């Protein structure tokens, strides 16, 4: 049984229930527990709202997320079969449109357009999480990271879906201020990512 009462009474459910359909959200998090709590709220709230949820993440993060969702009572096999839950490996997904360590726009758009067509069956709304940008950033491929963020941003604006990206704070080698400004312009809002902080908007990007 889905622990819906717990979700509906939580600030996480309230927060994710109020996000705009075309928001491009960013979280820079302290540790995996903080990140996974946010991702659990993002995904579970989407299921409860009747949305299709796309998760493009590392295998470790998908497995950890699945454990949390199963604990909440979600039937993941059923959701996957109905195309309401689409979990994809981030490294394998990157390989579909990266050429010479750079995201090819045509390949990217073709891939994401097909993914959205599947997720939007029966006129469902879509929310998506992507960890590919964090993988590129961790490899020091900063230019490709920013380019991929902007490709996502353009597609998100055209298709009208909510997109959530997250980076571990340990991946930032520049000063915090410079790094934040470097990535922020591709997002609409930044959410809290510190240990002990509630899930909330901490910065609206201009």
Buried (B, 14 or more C-beta within 10 A) or exposed (E): EBEEEEBEEBEBBBBBBEBEEBBBBBBBBBEEEBBBBBBBBBBBBBBBBEBBBBBBBBEEBBEBBBEBBEEBEBBBEEBEEEBBBBBBBBEEBBEEBBEEEBBBBEEBBEBBEEBBEEBBEEEBBBBBBBBBBBBBBBEEBBEBBBBBBBBBBBBBEEBEBBBBBBBBBEBBEEEEEEBBEBBBEBBBBBBBBBEEEEBEBBEEBE
